[in-house]
Structures are given as C-alpha cells and as structure tokens.
Amino acid sequence: MTTPIEDLPNLGPVTRRWLADVGVDDADALREIGAVAAYVRLRFAQGRVSLNALYALHAALRGIPWTALGEEERAELRRAAEAAMPRSEPEPNPRPRAAHPHRAARKRR
C-alpha cells in the first residue's frame, strides 16, 4: 500500500500539485527518486522554484520540519541540486551583433 503524499510534513497543496504534475504521486515515489531529483524535476517543469522546496522535500522524507535542517545540510543539498541540474551548452552566435547606432554615435563625439 502506498503512502499518500499528503501524509508527509512540509508539503503544501501547491507543491503536492507540482509533484503530481512531474509524476511524483505519492510518498513512495518521492522516496524512490529522492528529494534532489524531485527538486530538479520541479525546476525543469515550473522554472523558478525556491530552494525552500528542496529543503522541504528532503525534510519531508525524514519526517522533520524543514526549518530543522542545519546550514551544513542545506549547503550539501544545494551542491547536490546544482550538480544534478542539466547543463546546456550555449548556442554559438552565427554572426556578430551590429553595433547599436546610438552607442556608436556617442563614441564618435
């Protein structure tokens, strides 16, 4: 039997809905992928997601309030999330941008 995600502390209705949108429908699914992977999914799907969501996910899996996480543990989570974020290479600029006409005029004066 699966544990409803509502049974975990720290996760409000918006976060629970976001998790469901990325395929994390219950507490067991969250445990399976872990807090960092869930946070990466949320960032990918939602764009700007606060680091507090990462802390809340991690603390929820431990059954503690997210505010109980120490600074070292939070720093470790931030490093893990940064390392797990997909990297995209910048696209090469096919041609240089033309100088802005107003800037060019100012330089000539």
CNS distance restraints for C-alpha pairs under 8 A (distance, minus, plus):
assign (resid   2 and name CA) (resid  26 and name CA) 6.82 0.50 0.50
assign (resid   2 and name CA) (resid  27 and name CA) 7.24 0.50 0.50
assign (resid   2 and name CA) (resid  28 and name CA) 6.24 0.50 0.50
assign (resid   3 and name CA) (resid   7 and name CA) 7.02 0.50 0.50
assign (resid   3 and name CA) (resid  26 and name CA) 6.05 0.50 0.50
assign (resid   3 and name CA) (resid  27 and name CA) 5.34 0.50 0.50
assign (resid   3 and name CA) (resid  28 and name CA) 6.27 0.50 0.50
assign (resid   4 and name CA) (resid   8 and name CA) 7.75 0.50 0.50
assign (resid   4 and name CA) (resid  25 and name CA) 7.85 0.50 0.50
assign (resid   4 and name CA) (resid  26 and name CA) 4.96 0.50 0.50
assign (resid   4 and name CA) (resid  27 and name CA) 5.77 0.50 0.50
assign (resid   5 and name CA) (resid  16 and name CA) 7.14 0.50 0.50
assign (resid   5 and name CA) (resid  25 and name CA) 6.93 0.50 0.50
assign (resid   5 and name CA) (resid  26 and name CA) 4.49 0.50 0.50
assign (resid   5 and name CA) (resid  27 and name CA) 4.58 0.50 0.50
assign (resid   6 and name CA) (resid  11 and name CA) 7.35 0.50 0.50
assign (resid   6 and name CA) (resid  16 and name CA) 7.59 0.50 0.50
assign (resid   7 and name CA) (resid  27 and name CA) 7.86 0.50 0.50
assign (resid   8 and name CA) (resid  27 and name CA) 7.10 0.50 0.50
assign (resid   8 and name CA) (resid  60 and name CA) 5.47 0.50 0.50
assign (resid   8 and name CA) (resid  61 and name CA) 7.25 0.50 0.50
assign (resid   8 and name CA) (resid  63 and name CA) 6.81 0.50 0.50
assign (resid   9 and name CA) (resid  59 and name CA) 7.88 0.50 0.50
assign (resid   9 and name CA) (resid  60 and name CA) 5.16 0.50 0.50
assign (resid   9 and name CA) (resid  63 and name CA) 6.32 0.50 0.50
assign (resid   9 and name CA) (resid  64 and name CA) 7.02 0.50 0.50
assign (resid   9 and name CA) (resid  65 and name CA) 6.87 0.50 0.50
assign (resid  10 and name CA) (resid  56 and name CA) 5.41 0.50 0.50
assign (resid  10 and name CA) (resid  57 and name CA) 7.39 0.50 0.50
assign (resid  10 and name CA) (resid  59 and name CA) 7.48 0.50 0.50
assign (resid  10 and name CA) (resid  60 and name CA) 5.90 0.50 0.50
assign (resid  10 and name CA) (resid  65 and name CA) 6.36 0.50 0.50
assign (resid  10 and name CA) (resid  66 and name CA) 6.66 0.50 0.50
assign (resid  11 and name CA) (resid  15 and name CA) 5.85 0.50 0.50
assign (resid  11 and name CA) (resid  16 and name CA) 6.21 0.50 0.50
assign (resid  11 and name CA) (resid  56 and name CA) 6.68 0.50 0.50
assign (resid  11 and name CA) (resid  57 and name CA) 7.27 0.50 0.50
assign (resid  11 and name CA) (resid  60 and name CA) 7.31 0.50 0.50
assign (resid  12 and name CA) (resid  16 and name CA) 6.14 0.50 0.50
assign (resid  13 and name CA) (resid  17 and name CA) 6.09 0.50 0.50
assign (resid  14 and name CA) (resid  18 and name CA) 6.18 0.50 0.50
assign (resid  15 and name CA) (resid  19 and name CA) 6.06 0.50 0.50
assign (resid  15 and name CA) (resid  53 and name CA) 7.70 0.50 0.50
assign (resid  16 and name CA) (resid  20 and name CA) 6.20 0.50 0.50
assign (resid  17 and name CA) (resid  21 and name CA) 6.20 0.50 0.50
assign (resid  18 and name CA) (resid  22 and name CA) 6.52 0.50 0.50
assign (resid  18 and name CA) (resid  42 and name CA) 6.75 0.50 0.50
assign (resid  18 and name CA) (resid  46 and name CA) 7.81 0.50 0.50
assign (resid  19 and name CA) (resid  23 and name CA) 6.38 0.50 0.50
assign (resid  19 and name CA) (resid  24 and name CA) 4.96 0.50 0.50
assign (resid  19 and name CA) (resid  25 and name CA) 6.65 0.50 0.50
assign (resid  19 and name CA) (resid  38 and name CA) 7.46 0.50 0.50
assign (resid  19 and name CA) (resid  42 and name CA) 6.99 0.50 0.50
assign (resid  20 and name CA) (resid  24 and name CA) 4.93 0.50 0.50
assign (resid  20 and name CA) (resid  25 and name CA) 4.76 0.50 0.50
assign (resid  22 and name CA) (resid  41 and name CA) 6.47 0.50 0.50
assign (resid  22 and name CA) (resid  42 and name CA) 6.98 0.50 0.50
assign (resid  22 and name CA) (resid  45 and name CA) 7.27 0.50 0.50
assign (resid  24 and name CA) (resid  29 and name CA) 5.43 0.50 0.50
assign (resid  24 and name CA) (resid  30 and name CA) 5.91 0.50 0.50
assign (resid  24 and name CA) (resid  38 and name CA) 7.69 0.50 0.50
assign (resid  25 and name CA) (resid  29 and name CA) 6.52 0.50 0.50
assign (resid  25 and name CA) (resid  30 and name CA) 7.89 0.50 0.50
assign (resid  26 and name CA) (resid  30 and name CA) 6.57 0.50 0.50
assign (resid  27 and name CA) (resid  31 and name CA) 6.15 0.50 0.50
assign (resid  28 and name CA) (resid  32 and name CA) 6.08 0.50 0.50
assign (resid  29 and name CA) (resid  33 and name CA) 6.46 0.50 0.50
assign (resid  30 and name CA) (resid  34 and name CA) 5.60 0.50 0.50
assign (resid  30 and name CA) (resid  35 and name CA) 6.84 0.50 0.50
assign (resid  30 and name CA) (resid  38 and name CA) 6.93 0.50 0.50
assign (resid  30 and name CA) (resid  61 and name CA) 7.87 0.50 0.50
assign (resid  31 and name CA) (resid  35 and name CA) 7.53 0.50 0.50
assign (resid  31 and name CA) (resid  61 and name CA) 6.70 0.50 0.50
assign (resid  33 and name CA) (resid  37 and name CA) 5.91 0.50 0.50
assign (resid  33 and name CA) (resid  38 and name CA) 6.63 0.50 0.50
assign (resid  34 and name CA) (resid  38 and name CA) 6.25 0.50 0.50
assign (resid  34 and name CA) (resid  58 and name CA) 7.67 0.50 0.50
assign (resid  35 and name CA) (resid  39 and name CA) 6.04 0.50 0.50
assign (resid  35 and name CA) (resid  54 and name CA) 6.46 0.50 0.50
assign (resid  35 and name CA) (resid  57 and name CA) 5.16 0.50 0.50
assign (resid  35 and name CA) (resid  58 and name CA) 5.01 0.50 0.50
assign (resid  35 and name CA) (resid  61 and name CA) 7.67 0.50 0.50
assign (resid  36 and name CA) (resid  40 and name CA) 6.22 0.50 0.50
assign (resid  36 and name CA) (resid  54 and name CA) 6.68 0.50 0.50
assign (resid  36 and name CA) (resid  58 and name CA) 7.67 0.50 0.50
assign (resid  36 and name CA) (resid  77 and name CA) 7.24 0.50 0.50
assign (resid  36 and name CA) (resid  80 and name CA) 6.85 0.50 0.50
assign (resid  36 and name CA) (resid  81 and name CA) 5.56 0.50 0.50
assign (resid  36 and name CA) (resid  84 and name CA) 7.54 0.50 0.50
assign (resid  37 and name CA) (resid  41 and name CA) 6.25 0.50 0.50
assign (resid  37 and name CA) (resid  81 and name CA) 7.72 0.50 0.50
assign (resid  37 and name CA) (resid  84 and name CA) 7.35 0.50 0.50
assign (resid  38 and name CA) (resid  42 and name CA) 6.24 0.50 0.50
assign (resid  38 and name CA) (resid  57 and name CA) 7.89 0.50 0.50
assign (resid  39 and name CA) (resid  43 and name CA) 6.14 0.50 0.50
assign (resid  39 and name CA) (resid  53 and name CA) 7.06 0.50 0.50
assign (resid  39 and name CA) (resid  54 and name CA) 5.59 0.50 0.50
assign (resid  39 and name CA) (resid  57 and name CA) 7.67 0.50 0.50
assign (resid  39 and name CA) (resid  81 and name CA) 7.48 0.50 0.50
assign (resid  40 and name CA) (resid  44 and name CA) 6.12 0.50 0.50
assign (resid  40 and name CA) (resid  81 and name CA) 6.84 0.50 0.50
assign (resid  40 and name CA) (resid  84 and name CA) 7.05 0.50 0.50
assign (resid  40 and name CA) (resid  85 and name CA) 6.22 0.50 0.50
assign (resid  41 and name CA) (resid  45 and name CA) 6.09 0.50 0.50
assign (resid  42 and name CA) (resid  46 and name CA) 5.59 0.50 0.50
assign (resid  42 and name CA) (resid  47 and name CA) 7.45 0.50 0.50
assign (resid  42 and name CA) (resid  49 and name CA) 6.95 0.50 0.50
assign (resid  43 and name CA) (resid  47 and name CA) 4.90 0.50 0.50
assign (resid  43 and name CA) (resid  48 and name CA) 6.10 0.50 0.50
assign (resid  43 and name CA) (resid  49 and name CA) 5.58 0.50 0.50
assign (resid  49 and name CA) (resid  53 and name CA) 6.87 0.50 0.50
assign (resid  50 and name CA) (resid  54 and name CA) 7.44 0.50 0.50
assign (resid  51 and name CA) (resid  55 and name CA) 6.45 0.50 0.50
assign (resid  51 and name CA) (resid  78 and name CA) 7.69 0.50 0.50
assign (resid  52 and name CA) (resid  56 and name CA) 5.94 0.50 0.50
assign (resid  52 and name CA) (resid  66 and name CA) 7.90 0.50 0.50
assign (resid  53 and name CA) (resid  57 and name CA) 6.05 0.50 0.50
assign (resid  54 and name CA) (resid  58 and name CA) 6.24 0.50 0.50
assign (resid  54 and name CA) (resid  77 and name CA) 7.50 0.50 0.50
assign (resid  55 and name CA) (resid  59 and name CA) 6.00 0.50 0.50
assign (resid  55 and name CA) (resid  66 and name CA) 5.63 0.50 0.50
assign (resid  55 and name CA) (resid  69 and name CA) 7.52 0.50 0.50
assign (resid  55 and name CA) (resid  74 and name CA) 6.87 0.50 0.50
assign (resid  55 and name CA) (resid  77 and name CA) 7.56 0.50 0.50
assign (resid  56 and name CA) (resid  60 and name CA) 5.81 0.50 0.50
assign (resid  56 and name CA) (resid  65 and name CA) 7.45 0.50 0.50
assign (resid  56 and name CA) (resid  66 and name CA) 4.91 0.50 0.50
assign (resid  57 and name CA) (resid  61 and name CA) 6.43 0.50 0.50
assign (resid  58 and name CA) (resid  62 and name CA) 6.64 0.50 0.50
assign (resid  58 and name CA) (resid  66 and name CA) 7.64 0.50 0.50
assign (resid  59 and name CA) (resid  63 and name CA) 5.99 0.50 0.50
assign (resid  59 and name CA) (resid  64 and name CA) 5.25 0.50 0.50
assign (resid  59 and name CA) (resid  65 and name CA) 6.04 0.50 0.50
assign (resid  59 and name CA) (resid  66 and name CA) 5.00 0.50 0.50
assign (resid  59 and name CA) (resid  69 and name CA) 7.27 0.50 0.50
assign (resid  60 and name CA) (resid  64 and name CA) 6.12 0.50 0.50
assign (resid  60 and name CA) (resid  65 and name CA) 7.20 0.50 0.50
assign (resid  60 and name CA) (resid  66 and name CA) 7.33 0.50 0.50
assign (resid  64 and name CA) (resid  68 and name CA) 6.85 0.50 0.50
assign (resid  65 and name CA) (resid  69 and name CA) 7.72 0.50 0.50
assign (resid  69 and name CA) (resid  73 and name CA) 6.24 0.50 0.50
assign (resid  69 and name CA) (resid  74 and name CA) 6.54 0.50 0.50
assign (resid  70 and name CA) (resid  74 and name CA) 6.26 0.50 0.50
assign (resid  71 and name CA) (resid  75 and name CA) 6.06 0.50 0.50
assign (resid  72 and name CA) (resid  76 and name CA) 6.18 0.50 0.50
assign (resid  73 and name CA) (resid  77 and name CA) 6.25 0.50 0.50
assign (resid  74 and name CA) (resid  78 and name CA) 6.19 0.50 0.50
assign (resid  75 and name CA) (resid  79 and name CA) 6.21 0.50 0.50
assign (resid  76 and name CA) (resid  80 and name CA) 6.18 0.50 0.50
assign (resid  77 and name CA) (resid  81 and name CA) 6.06 0.50 0.50
assign (resid  78 and name CA) (resid  82 and name CA) 6.07 0.50 0.50
assign (resid  79 and name CA) (resid  83 and name CA) 6.14 0.50 0.50
assign (resid  80 and name CA) (resid  84 and name CA) 6.15 0.50 0.50
assign (resid  81 and name CA) (resid  85 and name CA) 6.22 0.50 0.50
assign (resid  99 and name CA) (resid 103 and name CA) 7.30 0.50 0.50
assign (resid  99 and name CA) (resid 104 and name CA) 6.60 0.50 0.50
assign (resid 100 and name CA) (resid 104 and name CA) 6.28 0.50 0.50
assign (resid 101 and name CA) (resid 105 and name CA) 6.24 0.50 0.50
assign (resid 102 and name CA) (resid 106 and name CA) 6.32 0.50 0.50
assign (resid 103 and name CA) (resid 107 and name CA) 6.37 0.50 0.50
assign (resid 104 and name CA) (resid 108 and name CA) 6.58 0.50 0.50
assign (resid 105 and name CA) (resid 109 and name CA) 6.82 0.50 0.50
